[in-house]
Amino acid sequence: MQDSQPKPSRRGFFFGAAATGAAAAVIVALPGAPALEAELAPPKPAPEKGGGYSLSDHVKRYYQTARI
C-alpha cells in the first residue's frame, strides 16, 4: 500500500514560506489597506521640565517581576 501524498520536503516548505511572505507584503502595500494604530497615534509631547521617565503600567510590571 502506497501513500497517496508525497513526503514533505525542505524545498517545498521554503517555497511556501516565501509565497506567504510575498502575499503578506502585497496585502500591506495595497492602497486602502487599514493602517496600524501605532503608526497613526500622535507622539506624546516632551515633558516641560525635562526628563522623560514616567512610571507607566509596563514599568510597574517590570519592577514587580524583577523583585527578588
N, CA, C and O atoms as a GROMACS GRO file, in nm:
protein
  272
    1MET      N    1   0.083  -0.117   0.000
    1MET     CA    2   0.000   0.000   0.000
    1MET      C    3   0.088   0.124   0.000
    1MET      O    4   0.175   0.139   0.087
    2GLN      N    5   0.068   0.212  -0.095
    2GLN     CA    6   0.149   0.332  -0.106
    2GLN      C    7   0.072   0.452  -0.053
    2GLN      O    8  -0.051   0.459  -0.060
    3ASP      N    9   0.149   0.548   0.000
    3ASP     CA   10   0.087   0.673   0.046
    3ASP      C   11   0.047   0.756  -0.075
    3ASP      O   12   0.121   0.765  -0.173
    4SER      N   13  -0.070   0.816  -0.067
    4SER     CA   14  -0.116   0.897  -0.180
    4SER      C   15  -0.058   1.038  -0.175
    4SER      O   16  -0.063   1.110  -0.275
    5GLN      N   17  -0.003   1.080  -0.060
    5GLN     CA   18   0.056   1.212  -0.050
    5GLN      C   19   0.207   1.201  -0.051
    5GLN      O   20   0.263   1.111   0.013
    6PRO      N   21   0.275   1.291  -0.122
    6PRO     CA   22   0.421   1.288  -0.123
    6PRO      C   23   0.478   1.330   0.011
    6PRO      O   24   0.412   1.400   0.089
    7LYS      N   25   0.600   1.289   0.037
    7LYS     CA   26   0.668   1.324   0.160
    7LYS      C   27   0.704   1.473   0.157
    7LYS      O   28   0.755   1.521   0.056
    8PRO      N   29   0.677   1.547   0.265
    8PRO     CA   30   0.710   1.690   0.265
    8PRO      C   31   0.860   1.712   0.250
    8PRO      O   32   0.941   1.636   0.304
    9SER      N   33   0.895   1.815   0.176
    9SER     CA   34   1.037   1.842   0.154
    9SER      C   35   1.073   1.981   0.206
    9SER      O   36   0.986   2.066   0.223
   10ARG      N   37   1.200   2.002   0.229
   10ARG     CA   38   1.250   2.130   0.277
   10ARG      C   39   1.228   2.237   0.169
   10ARG      O   40   1.194   2.351   0.201
   11ARG      N   41   1.249   2.200   0.045
   11ARG     CA   42   1.232   2.296  -0.065
   11ARG      C   43   1.088   2.345  -0.072
   11ARG      O   44   1.063   2.464  -0.093
   12GLY      N   45   0.994   2.254  -0.056
   12GLY     CA   46   0.853   2.292  -0.058
   12GLY      C   47   0.817   2.384   0.057
   12GLY      O   48   0.739   2.478   0.041
   13PHE      N   49   0.874   2.358   0.174
   13PHE     CA   50   0.849   2.442   0.290
   13PHE      C   51   0.897   2.585   0.263
   13PHE      O   52   0.823   2.681   0.287
   14PHE      N   53   1.020   2.600   0.213
   14PHE     CA   54   1.073   2.734   0.188
   14PHE      C   55   0.997   2.804   0.075
   14PHE      O   56   0.981   2.926   0.079
   15PHE      N   57   0.952   2.730  -0.023
   15PHE     CA   58   0.871   2.789  -0.129
   15PHE      C   59   0.740   2.843  -0.072
   15PHE      O   60   0.698   2.953  -0.106
   16GLY      N   61   0.677   2.766   0.013
   16GLY     CA   62   0.553   2.810   0.075
   16GLY      C   63   0.573   2.930   0.165
   16GLY      O   64   0.490   3.022   0.166
   17ALA      N   65   0.682   2.931   0.240
   17ALA     CA   66   0.711   3.044   0.328
   17ALA      C   67   0.736   3.171   0.246
   17ALA      O   68   0.690   3.278   0.284
   18ALA      N   69   0.809   3.159   0.137
   18ALA     CA   70   0.836   3.275   0.051
   18ALA      C   71   0.707   3.327  -0.012
   18ALA      O   72   0.686   3.448  -0.021
   19ALA      N   73   0.621   3.237  -0.055
   19ALA     CA   74   0.495   3.278  -0.116
   19ALA      C   75   0.406   3.347  -0.014
   19ALA      O   76   0.339   3.446  -0.046
   20THR      N   77   0.404   3.298   0.108
   20THR     CA   78   0.324   3.361   0.213
   20THR      C   79   0.376   3.500   0.246
   20THR      O   80   0.298   3.593   0.263
   21GLY      N   81   0.508   3.515   0.254
   21GLY     CA   82   0.567   3.646   0.280
   21GLY      C   83   0.538   3.745   0.169
   21GLY      O   84   0.509   3.862   0.194
   22ALA      N   85   0.546   3.699   0.047
   22ALA     CA   86   0.517   3.787  -0.067
   22ALA      C   87   0.371   3.829  -0.067
   22ALA      O   88   0.340   3.945  -0.095
   23ALA      N   89   0.283   3.738  -0.036
   23ALA     CA   90   0.140   3.770  -0.032
   23ALA      C   91   0.112   3.871   0.080
   23ALA      O   92   0.032   3.963   0.061
   24ALA      N   93   0.176   3.855   0.193
   24ALA     CA   94   0.156   3.949   0.303
   24ALA      C   95   0.208   4.088   0.265
   24ALA      O   96   0.145   4.188   0.299
   25ALA      N   97   0.320   4.094   0.196
   25ALA     CA   98   0.375   4.223   0.154
   25ALA      C   99   0.281   4.293   0.056
   25ALA      O  100   0.265   4.415   0.062
   26VAL      N  101   0.220   4.217  -0.034
   26VAL     CA  102   0.128   4.275  -0.131
   26VAL      C  103   0.004   4.328  -0.060
   26VAL      O  104  -0.045   4.436  -0.093
   27ILE      N  105  -0.047   4.254   0.037
   27ILE     CA  106  -0.167   4.298   0.108
   27ILE      C  107  -0.140   4.427   0.186
   27ILE      O  108  -0.224   4.516   0.189
   28VAL      N  109  -0.024   4.437   0.247
   28VAL     CA  110   0.009   4.556   0.324
   28VAL      C  111   0.028   4.676   0.231
   28VAL      O  112  -0.006   4.788   0.268
   29ALA      N  113   0.081   4.654   0.113
   29ALA     CA  114   0.111   4.764   0.021
   29ALA      C  115  -0.012   4.813  -0.056
   29ALA      O  116  -0.005   4.917  -0.122
   30LEU      N  117  -0.122   4.741  -0.051
   30LEU     CA  118  -0.241   4.782  -0.125
   30LEU      C  119  -0.294   4.915  -0.074
   30LEU      O  120  -0.298   4.939   0.046
   31PRO      N  121  -0.335   5.002  -0.166
   31PRO     CA  122  -0.397   5.127  -0.121
   31PRO      C  123  -0.532   5.097  -0.058
   31PRO      O  124  -0.606   5.010  -0.104
   32GLY      N  125  -0.563   5.168   0.047
   32GLY     CA  126  -0.690   5.146   0.115
   32GLY      C  127  -0.681   5.038   0.222
   32GLY      O  128  -0.780   5.008   0.289
   33ALA      N  129  -0.563   4.980   0.238
   33ALA     CA  130  -0.547   4.880   0.343
   33ALA      C  131  -0.549   4.952   0.478
   33ALA      O  132  -0.496   5.063   0.489
   34PRO      N  133  -0.609   4.892   0.578
   34PRO     CA  134  -0.613   4.960   0.709
   34PRO      C  135  -0.474   4.977   0.767
   34PRO      O  136  -0.395   4.882   0.770
   35ALA      N  137  -0.444   5.097   0.812
   35ALA     CA  138  -0.312   5.126   0.869
   35ALA      C  139  -0.310   5.080   1.014
   35ALA      O  140  -0.414   5.072   1.080
   36LEU      N  141  -0.193   5.051   1.062
   36LEU     CA  142  -0.179   5.011   1.202
   36LEU      C  143  -0.205   5.130   1.293
   36LEU      O  144  -0.169   5.243   1.260
   37GLU      N  145  -0.266   5.103   1.407
   37GLU     CA  146  -0.298   5.211   1.500
   37GLU      C  147  -0.172   5.276   1.556
   37GLU      O  148  -0.172   5.397   1.582
   38ALA      N  149  -0.068   5.201   1.575
   38ALA     CA  150   0.054   5.255   1.633
   38ALA      C  151   0.115   5.361   1.540
   38ALA      O  152   0.176   5.457   1.587
   39GLU      N  153   0.099   5.344   1.411
   39GLU     CA  154   0.153   5.442   1.318
   39GLU      C  155   0.071   5.571   1.317
   39GLU      O  156   0.124   5.678   1.289
   40LEU      N  157  -0.057   5.561   1.348
   40LEU     CA  158  -0.145   5.677   1.342
   40LEU      C  159  -0.148   5.757   1.471
   40LEU      O  160  -0.188   5.873   1.471
   41ALA      N  161  -0.107   5.697   1.581
   41ALA     CA  162  -0.112   5.766   1.710
   41ALA      C  163  -0.008   5.878   1.714
   41ALA      O  164   0.108   5.856   1.680
   42PRO      N  165  -0.049   5.997   1.756
   42PRO     CA  166   0.048   6.106   1.765
   42PRO      C  167   0.146   6.081   1.879
   42PRO      O  168   0.108   6.022   1.980
   43PRO      N  169   0.270   6.125   1.865
   43PRO     CA  170   0.368   6.103   1.972
   43PRO      C  171   0.333   6.186   2.095
   43PRO      O  172   0.271   6.292   2.084
   44LYS      N  173   0.373   6.138   2.212
   44LYS     CA  174   0.349   6.212   2.335
   44LYS      C  175   0.441   6.334   2.338
   44LYS      O  176   0.556   6.326   2.295
   45PRO      N  177   0.390   6.446   2.387
   45PRO     CA  178   0.475   6.565   2.395
   45PRO      C  179   0.585   6.546   2.499
   45PRO      O  180   0.567   6.473   2.596
   46ALA      N  181   0.698   6.611   2.478
   46ALA     CA  182   0.809   6.603   2.572
   46ALA      C  183   0.773   6.676   2.701
   46ALA      O  184   0.701   6.776   2.697
   47PRO      N  185   0.820   6.627   2.814
   47PRO     CA  186   0.791   6.696   2.940
   47PRO      C  187   0.850   6.836   2.942
   47PRO      O  188   0.956   6.860   2.885
   48GLU      N  189   0.780   6.929   3.006
   48GLU     CA  190   0.824   7.068   3.008
   48GLU      C  191   0.952   7.088   3.088
   48GLU      O  192   1.036   7.170   3.050
   49LYS      N  193   0.968   7.016   3.198
   49LYS     CA  194   1.083   7.036   3.286
   49LYS      C  195   1.193   6.935   3.260
   49LYS      O  196   1.277   6.911   3.348
   50GLY      N  197   1.195   6.875   3.144
   50GLY     CA  198   1.297   6.778   3.112
   50GLY      C  199   1.263   6.640   3.166
   50GLY      O  200   1.156   6.619   3.223
   51GLY      N  201   1.354   6.549   3.148
   51GLY     CA  202   1.328   6.412   3.189
   51GLY      C  203   1.239   6.345   3.086
   51GLY      O  204   1.218   6.400   2.978
   52GLY      N  205   1.191   6.235   3.116
   52GLY     CA  206   1.105   6.165   3.023
   52GLY      C  207   1.060   6.034   3.084
   52GLY      O  208   0.988   5.956   3.023
   53TYR      N  209   1.105   6.012   3.206
   53TYR     CA  210   1.069   5.889   3.274
   53TYR      C  211   0.928   5.903   3.330
   53TYR      O  212   0.895   6.002   3.394
   54SER      N  213   0.847   5.803   3.305
   54SER     CA  214   0.715   5.800   3.367
   54SER      C  215   0.689   5.658   3.414
   54SER      O  216   0.724   5.561   3.348
   55LEU      N  217   0.628   5.648   3.529
   55LEU     CA  218   0.600   5.518   3.588
   55LEU      C  219   0.472   5.465   3.526
   55LEU      O  220   0.363   5.479   3.582
   56SER      N  221   0.486   5.403   3.409
   56SER     CA  222   0.371   5.350   3.338
   56SER      C  223   0.344   5.206   3.382
   56SER      O  224   0.418   5.149   3.462
   57ASP      N  225   0.237   5.150   3.329
   57ASP     CA  226   0.197   5.014   3.368
   57ASP      C  227   0.304   4.912   3.335
   57ASP      O  228   0.331   4.823   3.416
   58HIS      N  229   0.367   4.923   3.217
   58HIS     CA  230   0.467   4.822   3.182
   58HIS      C  231   0.592   4.836   3.268
   58HIS      O  232   0.659   4.736   3.294
   59VAL      N  233   0.624   4.957   3.314
   59VAL     CA  234   0.739   4.975   3.404
   59VAL      C  235   0.706   4.915   3.540
   59VAL      O  236   0.790   4.848   3.600
   60LYS      N  237   0.585   4.938   3.589
   60LYS     CA  238   0.544   4.878   3.716
   60LYS      C  239   0.548   4.725   3.708
   60LYS      O  240   0.590   4.659   3.803
   61ARG      N  241   0.504   4.670   3.595
   61ARG     CA  242   0.507   4.525   3.577
   61ARG      C  243   0.650   4.473   3.577
   61ARG      O  244   0.677   4.366   3.632
   62TYR      N  245   0.742   4.547   3.517
   62TYR     CA  246   0.882   4.506   3.517
   62TYR      C  247   0.936   4.503   3.659
   62TYR      O  248   1.002   4.406   3.699
   63TYR      N  249   0.909   4.610   3.736
   63TYR     CA  250   0.957   4.613   3.874
   63TYR      C  251   0.900   4.497   3.955
   63TYR      O  252   0.968   4.440   4.040
   64GLN      N  253   0.775   4.464   3.928
   64GLN     CA  254   0.710   4.353   4.000
   64GLN      C  255   0.779   4.220   3.967
   64GLN      O  256   0.802   4.138   4.057
   65THR      N  257   0.813   4.198   3.841
   65THR     CA  258   0.875   4.071   3.802
   65THR      C  259   1.023   4.066   3.837
   65THR      O  260   1.080   3.957   3.850
   66ALA      N  261   1.088   4.182   3.851
   66ALA     CA  262   1.232   4.185   3.880
   66ALA      C  263   1.261   4.173   4.029
   66ALA      O  264   1.377   4.161   4.069
   67ARG      N  265   1.158   4.178   4.110
   67ARG     CA  266   1.178   4.168   4.255
   67ARG      C  267   1.235   4.031   4.291
   67ARG      O  268   1.194   3.928   4.237
   68ILE      N  269   1.330   4.032   4.381
   68ILE     CA  270   1.392   3.905   4.423
   68ILE      C  271   1.333   3.855   4.552
   68ILE      O  272   1.374   3.750   4.601
   0.00000   0.00000   0.00000
